[in-house]
């Protein structure tokens, strides 16, 4: 085993986004690319000498090879120990939990989350800090800075570590502990949820379909839902993680989880349906004949939290990302608790959770979580819903009907225009930004603009300020439009348009959100010139 210091030079574009660095898989597989970024990460965090790290990923193509590189580089830079999920597998929330439970200094998560996998798909590397959450902006900026000055990286020339066998081994002076990826996570879930009540629900004939989308959550869902809680065998579908996610798109929404939607809206549908994504941090909730939007799911969870074992004492506060619908705000107001509005990116919830200001948090992109870890958590959200249903003894449809009658219904949709020419997308946003001050009082598609601004966030814990977090336009009748460019894609730009309208009169509520939002959709296009500027007559994905 030989220690090498390899001469290298900066590689352009290694700037981590809200969830680490994501690029095409073949880019990461290119000469020096992964090694450069890992060394920049070590440099950006002040080195790993004597530190304990957690390592795992979602099993996508290149996951196994990348894990070996990270181990050899961690040993070469003097890390004391790395705790690795068996076969280099760990869901993102399970990795967060391990960092917290083992008092690790941080961790590397190998994932591009909900992005497609395979050799022609996407890959990603994310660094999480000691609280278990994604690195805050100050840390990612230091990592990015290190990518621009890198001249060498350090790595051992060694045989692969056997990550298939649970136990402890060594690489030079660094200890490597291979652990069952499910065990510690399941133990945490048992402290939060009434497993006896959920077990009784299944024993009474309650049926579930959980689509793991051939991604990391499969083994977790099988172990917990079927083996421990007694859901019928076969309740977990697509439960074996595959490097290309079965050539599917591991994003839990009605488009990519179409088979689940067909099942839940078909004859003899199960009582409850759910899905999770590539790395296990997102969720989709579906009842028999009803899709629950992520924003509504978050609000319903908050409204019913006291029925759940680990949250029976109530919530200290709640938080949502700015583009997420304001349904949560209405629940928080009724409960008399604070509701925080943060930028998109889970790291912004970390300070609120650490300070005890918020217990439950979520974002419209199918992410929901609480103070149990510092990541969103897909299977946790499913168990939360099952705990509510077991205690309330109602269907998903009845629970949501009751919720809307009590709090009003926030019709909500996100329109994604994917792989848009980056320059055109940026110009659209820049031009709209220049118009914001002139929009109030003007009419578009029968709606009057009331306010228009660019969202900036002042962190109530550390006082930091994050600007340029999305353009907000509120309109008459409780309507709202948000536009922002997403940082999770790997090609071109993704323009995301968030549309919302609230209805408080039960007699005027309707089932089709796109129809309910028709005027808001028309206003968004009239204000921003989306069709004209992007050349798209319709969004690529509607959720």
C-alpha positions in Angstrom: 0.0 0.0 0.0 1.5 3.2 -1.2 0.6 6.9 -0.4 0.6 9.0 -3.6 0.4 12.8 -3.9 -1.0 13.3 -7.4 -0.3 16.6 -9.2 -3.5 18.1 -10.6 -5.1 21.4 -11.6 -8.4 23.0 -10.9 -11.4 21.7 -12.9 -13.9 24.4 -13.8 -17.5 24.1 -12.6 -17.1 22.2 -9.4 -19.4 24.5 -7.5 -21.7 22.7 -5.1 -25.4 23.6 -5.1 -28.0 23.3 -2.5 -27.4 19.6 -2.3 -23.8 19.1 -3.2 -22.1 18.8 -6.5 -24.2 17.0 -9.3 -22.9 16.3 -12.7 -23.4 13.6 -15.4 -22.0 10.3 -14.2 -19.4 10.1 -17.0 -18.1 13.5 -15.8 -17.5 12.2 -12.3 -15.8 9.1 -13.9 -13.4 11.3 -15.8 -9.7 11.7 -14.9 -9.1 13.4 -11.5 -12.7 14.7 -11.4 -13.9 12.9 -8.3 -10.5 13.0 -6.6 -10.2 16.7 -7.1 -13.6 17.4 -5.5 -13.0 15.1 -2.6 -9.6 16.7 -1.9 -11.2 20.1 -2.2 -13.8 19.0 0.3 -11.1 17.9 2.8 -9.3 21.2 2.2 -12.5 23.3 2.5 -13.4 21.7 5.9 -10.0 22.2 7.4 -8.8 18.6 6.8 -9.9 15.3 8.1 -6.9 14.5 10.3 -8.2 12.5 13.3 -11.8 12.9 12.3 -14.6 10.3 12.1 -16.7 10.3 9.0 -19.9 8.5 7.7 -20.0 7.3 4.1 -22.7 5.8 1.9 -24.9 6.4 -1.1 -28.0 5.5 -3.0 -26.4 2.6 -5.0 -26.5 4.4 -8.4 -23.9 3.6 -11.1 -20.4 4.5 -9.9 -21.5 4.5 -6.2 -19.3 1.4 -5.4 -16.2 2.7 -7.1 -16.6 6.2 -5.8 -16.8 4.9 -2.2 -13.5 3.1 -2.6 -11.9 6.4 -3.8 -13.3 8.3 -0.8 -12.0 5.7 1.6 -8.5 5.7 0.1 -8.4 9.5 0.1 -9.7 9.7 3.7 -7.0 7.4 4.9 -4.4 9.3 2.9 -5.4 12.5 4.7 -5.3 11.0 8.2 -9.0 10.3 9.0 -9.3 8.2 12.2 -12.4 6.3 11.2 -15.1 6.0 8.5 -18.4 4.3 9.2 -19.8 2.9 6.0 -23.1 1.4 5.1 -22.9 -2.2 3.9 -22.0 -2.3 0.2 -21.6 1.5 0.4 -25.4 1.9 0.8 -27.1 4.4 3.0 -30.2 6.5 2.5 -29.6 10.2 3.0 -31.7 10.3 6.2 -30.0 7.2 7.6 -26.6 8.8 6.9 -27.8 11.9 8.8 -28.9 9.8 11.7 -25.6 7.9 11.8 -23.6 11.1 11.9 -25.7 12.3 14.8 -25.8 9.0 16.7 -22.1 8.3 16.4 -21.0 11.9 17.0 -19.2 11.9 13.7 -17.5 15.0 12.4 -19.3 14.8 9.1 -20.1 12.5 6.2 -20.0 12.0 2.5 -23.2 11.1 0.7 -22.9 9.7 -2.8 -26.1 10.6 -4.5 -27.8 12.8 -7.1 -31.1 12.3 -5.1 -34.1 12.1 -7.5 -32.0 12.5 -10.7 -31.8 9.5 -13.0 -28.9 7.0 -12.6 -26.8 4.8 -14.8 -23.7 5.5 -16.9 -25.6 8.1 -18.9 -27.4 9.5 -15.9 -26.3 11.7 -13.0 -24.0 11.3 -10.0 -23.4 13.5 -7.0 -21.3 14.1 -3.9 -22.6 15.9 -0.9 -20.8 16.8 2.4 -22.9 16.8 5.6 -21.6 18.5 8.7 -21.6 17.3 12.3 -25.3 18.0 13.0 -26.1 15.6 10.2 -27.3 18.3 7.9 -26.1 19.5 4.5 -23.1 21.8 4.6 -24.2 25.4 5.1 -23.3 28.1 2.5 -20.1 29.1 4.3 -18.8 25.6 4.1 -19.8 25.0 0.5 -18.2 28.3 -0.5 -14.9 27.2 1.1 -15.1 23.9 -0.7 -15.7 25.7 -4.0 -12.8 28.0 -3.3 -10.6 25.0 -2.7 -11.5 23.6 -6.1 -10.1 26.7 -7.8 -6.7 26.5 -6.1 -6.1 22.8 -6.0 -2.6 21.6 -7.1 -2.5 18.0 -5.8 -4.6 15.3 -4.1 -3.6 12.5 -1.8 -4.7 8.9 -2.1 -3.5 5.4 -1.2 -2.8 2.8 -3.8 -4.6 -0.1 -2.1 -6.9 -3.1 -2.7 -10.6 -2.5 -2.5 -12.0 -2.7 1.0 -14.6 -5.5 1.4 -17.7 -3.5 2.1 -20.0 -6.5 1.8 -19.1 -7.9 5.2 -20.3 -6.2 8.4 -17.5 -5.6 10.8 -14.4 -3.6 11.4 -11.2 -3.5 9.3 -8.4 -1.0 8.7 -6.9 0.9 5.8 -3.4 2.0 6.9 -4.1 3.7 10.3 -7.8 4.4 9.5 -10.5 2.2 11.0 -13.4 1.2 8.7 -16.6 0.0 10.3 -19.1 -1.5 7.9 -22.7 -1.4 9.4 -26.1 -2.6 8.4 -27.6 0.4 6.8 -31.1 -0.2 8.2 -30.5 -1.1 11.8 -29.8 2.3 13.4 -32.5 4.0 11.3 -35.2 1.5 12.2 -34.3 1.9 15.9 -34.9 5.6 15.6 -38.3 5.1 13.9 -39.4 2.9 16.7 -38.9 5.7 19.1 -41.0 8.1 17.0 -44.0 6.1 15.9 -46.5 3.8 17.5 -45.5 0.6 15.8 -48.1 -1.4 17.7 -50.9 0.8 16.4 -49.6 0.6 12.8 -49.2 -3.2 13.2 -52.8 -3.4 14.3 -53.9 -1.3 11.3 -52.3 -3.8 8.9 -53.6 -6.7 10.9 -57.1 -5.3 10.4 -56.8 -5.6 6.6 -55.4 -2.1 5.8 -53.5 -2.4 2.5 -50.5 -0.3 1.3 -48.5 0.0 -1.9 -45.0 1.5 -1.4 -43.1 2.1 -4.6 -39.3 2.2 -3.8 -38.6 3.0 -7.5 -35.7 0.5 -7.5 -33.8 3.0 -5.2 -32.3 3.0 -1.8 -35.5 3.0 0.3 -36.4 -0.5 -0.8 -34.5 -2.4 1.9 -35.6 0.0 4.6 -39.3 -0.2 3.6 -39.2 -4.0 3.3 -37.6 -4.4 6.7 -39.9 -1.9 8.5 -43.2 -2.1 6.6 -43.3 -5.8 5.8 -41.0 -7.6 8.1 -41.6 -5.6 11.3 -45.1 -4.0 10.9 -46.7 -6.8 9.1 -47.8 -5.2 5.8 -48.7 -7.9 3.3 -45.8 -9.4 1.4 -45.4 -7.5 -1.9 -46.6 -4.3 -0.4 -43.2 -2.9 -1.3 -42.8 -2.8 -5.0 -39.6 -2.1 -7.0 -37.8 -2.7 -3.7 -34.4 -3.9 -5.0 -32.0 -1.0 -5.6 -30.5 -1.0 -9.1 -27.6 1.1 -10.4 -29.9 2.6 -13.1 -33.1 2.6 -11.0 -34.6 0.1 -13.4 -34.1 2.7 -16.2 -36.7 4.8 -14.4 -36.6 8.3 -13.0 -36.5 8.0 -9.2 -38.5 11.1 -8.5 -41.7 10.4 -6.4 -44.3 12.4 -8.3 -47.4 11.5 -10.3 -45.4 11.6 -13.6 -42.6 9.3 -12.7 -44.5 7.1 -10.2 -47.3 6.6 -12.8 -47.7 2.9 -12.0 -48.4 3.7 -8.4 -50.9 6.4 -9.4 -52.7 4.0 -11.8 -52.9 1.5 -8.9 -54.3 4.0 -6.4 -56.9 5.4 -8.9 -57.8 2.0 -10.3 -60.3 -0.7 -9.2 -59.5 -2.4 -6.0 -57.0 0.2 -5.0 -55.1 -0.2 -1.7 -56.0 2.1 1.2 -52.7 3.9 1.1 -49.9 4.5 -1.5 -46.5 6.1 -1.1 -43.2 6.4 -3.0 -39.7 7.5 -2.2 -36.8 8.7 -4.4 -33.3 7.8 -5.3 -31.6 8.5 -1.9 -34.7 8.1 0.3 -35.2 11.7 1.4 -38.4 12.5 -0.6 -41.9 11.1 -0.4 -45.2 11.0 -2.3 -48.5 10.3 -0.4 -51.5 9.0 -2.2 -54.8 7.7 -0.8 -57.4 5.6 -2.6 -58.5 8.0 -5.4 -56.7 11.0 -4.0 -53.2 12.5 -4.5 -51.9 14.6 -1.6 -49.6 17.4 -2.8 -46.4 17.7 -0.7 -47.6 21.1 0.6 -50.9 19.7 1.7 -49.1 16.7 3.2 -46.9 18.9 5.3 -49.9 20.9 6.5 -51.9 17.8 7.4 -49.0 16.3 9.2 -48.6 19.5 11.3 -52.4 19.6 12.0 -52.4 16.0 13.2 -49.0 15.8 14.8 -50.3 15.2 18.3 -51.7 11.8 17.2 -48.2 10.7 16.5 -46.2 9.1 19.4 -43.0 11.1 19.1 -44.8 14.4 18.6 -47.7 14.0 21.1 -46.5 17.0 23.1 -47.0 19.3 20.2 -44.8 21.3 17.9 -42.4 24.0 18.9 -42.8 25.6 15.5 -42.9 24.7 11.8 -41.0 25.8 8.8 -41.4 25.7 5.0 -39.4 26.7 2.0 -40.6 29.9 0.4 -42.0 28.3 -2.8 -44.0 25.8 -0.7 -47.7 26.7 -0.4 -49.0 28.7 2.5 -51.2 25.9 3.7 -48.8 25.3 6.6 -49.1 28.9 7.6 -52.8 28.5 8.2 -52.3 25.5 10.4 -49.6 27.3 12.4 -51.8 30.3 12.9 -54.6 28.1 14.3 -52.2 26.2 16.5 -50.6 29.4 17.8 -47.1 28.5 16.8 -44.4 30.2 14.7 -44.1 29.4 11.0 -40.8 30.2 9.4 -40.3 30.9 5.6 -36.9 29.9 4.4 -35.0 29.7 1.1 -35.1 26.4 -0.8 -32.5 23.9 0.4 -32.7 21.7 3.5 -29.6 23.3 5.1 -31.7 26.4 5.9 -33.9 24.4 8.3 -30.9 23.2 10.2 -30.4 26.2 12.4 -34.1 26.3 13.3 -34.1 22.7 14.2 -30.9 22.9 16.2 -32.2 25.9 18.1 -35.5 24.2 19.0 -37.5 26.8 17.1 -39.1 24.3 14.7 -40.1 20.7 15.1 -41.6 19.9 11.6 -40.4 21.3 8.3 -40.9 20.7 4.6 -40.7 21.8 1.0 -42.9 21.5 -2.0 -40.5 19.3 -3.8 -41.7 16.2 -1.9 -39.4 16.7 1.1 -40.7 16.5 4.7 -38.8 16.1 7.9 -38.5 17.0 11.6 -35.9 17.4 14.3 -35.1 13.7 14.4 -32.4 14.1 11.7 -31.2 17.1 9.7 -32.4 15.9 6.3 -35.8 15.4 4.8 -36.9 11.8 5.2 -39.2 9.8 2.9 -39.9 6.7 4.8 -40.3 8.7 8.1 -43.1 10.7 6.4 -44.8 7.5 5.3 -44.7 6.2 8.9 -46.0 9.5 10.2 -49.0 9.3 7.9 -49.6 5.6 8.9 -49.4 6.6 12.5 -52.0 9.3 12.0 -54.4 7.0 10.1 -54.0 4.2 12.7 -55.0 6.6 15.4 -57.6 8.6 13.6 -59.2 5.6 11.9 -60.1 7.6 8.8 -59.2 7.4 5.1 -56.7 9.7 3.4 -59.6 11.2 1.4 -61.7 11.9 4.5 -58.8 13.3 6.4 -58.0 15.8 3.6 -61.6 16.7 3.2 -61.8 17.5 6.9 -58.5 19.5 6.7 -59.7 21.6 3.8 -63.0 22.3 5.4 -61.2 23.5 8.6 -58.2 25.4 7.1 -59.2 26.1 3.5 -57.7 24.6 0.4 -54.5 25.9 -1.1 -54.7 24.9 -4.8 -51.0 24.5 -5.7 -48.9 23.3 -8.6 -45.3 23.5 -9.8 -44.6 23.8 -13.5 -41.0 22.8 -14.5 -39.5 23.9 -17.8 -36.4 21.6 -18.0 -33.1 21.9 -19.9 -34.0 25.5 -21.0 -31.2 27.4 -22.6 -29.3 28.8 -19.6 -28.9 32.3 -21.1 -32.6 32.6 -22.0 -33.7 31.4 -18.6 -31.4 33.8 -16.8 -32.5 36.7 -18.9 -36.2 35.9 -18.2 -35.5 36.1 -14.5 -33.3 39.1 -14.8 -35.8 41.0 -16.8 -38.7 40.1 -14.5 -36.6 41.2 -11.5 -36.3 44.7 -13.1 -40.1 44.9 -13.5 -41.0 44.0 -9.9 -41.3 47.5 -8.6 -43.8 48.4 -11.4 -46.1 45.3 -11.1 -48.3 46.2 -8.1 -51.6 47.5 -9.1 -51.5 46.0 -12.6 -54.0 43.5 -13.9 -53.1 40.2 -15.6 -55.6 37.5 -16.6 -58.2 39.2 -14.4 -56.0 39.2 -11.3 -54.5 42.3 -9.7 -50.9 42.2 -8.5 -50.7 43.2 -4.9 -47.0 42.8 -4.1 -43.9 41.8 -6.0 -40.4 41.3 -4.6 -37.3 39.1 -4.5 -37.1 36.9 -1.5 -34.2 37.4 1.0 -33.9 35.5 4.2 -32.5 36.7 7.5 -31.7 33.7 9.7 -33.2 34.2 13.1 -30.5 32.1 14.8 -27.2 33.2 13.3 -28.2 36.5 11.7 -26.9 35.5 8.3 -28.6 36.9 5.2 -29.3 35.0 2.0 -30.4 37.0 -1.0 -31.7 36.3 -4.5 -33.9 33.4 -3.3 -36.7 33.6 -5.8 -39.2 36.1 -7.2 -42.5 36.4 -5.4 -45.7 37.9 -6.8 -49.0 38.0 -4.8 -52.3 38.6 -6.5 -55.8 39.3 -5.6 -57.9 36.4 -4.2 -55.1 34.8 -2.2 -53.1 33.9 -5.3 -49.4 33.7 -5.6 -46.7 33.1 -8.2 -43.1 32.3 -7.5 -40.3 31.9 -10.1 -36.8 30.6 -9.6 -34.1 28.7 -11.3 -33.3 25.3 -9.9 -29.8 24.2 -9.0 -30.5 20.4 -9.0 -30.3 19.7 -12.8 -27.2 18.8 -14.7 -28.0 20.2 -18.2 -29.2 23.7 -19.1 -31.4 25.4 -16.6 -34.7 24.4 -15.0 -37.2 27.2 -14.7 -39.6 26.5 -11.9 -42.9 28.3 -11.7 -44.9 27.8 -8.5 -48.6 28.6 -8.6 -51.1 28.9 -5.7 -54.6 30.1 -4.9 -56.5 29.6 -1.7 -60.2 28.7 -1.5 -62.0 28.9 1.9 -65.6 28.3 0.7 -66.2 24.5 0.8 -69.0 24.9 -1.8 -66.6 26.4 -4.3 -63.8 23.7 -4.0 -63.1 21.6 -7.0 -61.0 18.5 -7.7 -58.8 19.7 -10.5 -56.0 22.0 -9.3 -55.0 23.0 -12.9 -58.5 24.2 -13.5 -58.6 26.0 -10.2 -55.3 27.7 -11.0 -56.1 28.5 -14.7 -56.2 32.3 -14.1 -53.0 32.2 -12.0 -51.2 30.1 -14.8 -52.3 32.7 -17.4 -51.2 35.6 -15.2 -47.7 34.0 -14.8 -47.2 33.6 -18.5 -48.4 37.2 -19.1 -46.2 38.6 -16.5 -43.0 36.7 -17.3 -43.4 35.9 -21.0 -42.6 32.3 -20.4 -43.8 30.8 -23.7 -42.2 33.6 -25.7 -38.9 33.5 -23.9 -38.4 29.8 -23.5 -40.1 28.6 -26.7 -42.1 26.1 -24.6 -45.8 26.0 -25.0 -46.2 23.9 -21.9 -44.1 22.8 -19.0 -42.1 19.5 -19.2 -43.4 18.4 -15.8 -46.4 19.4 -13.8 -46.7 18.4 -10.1 
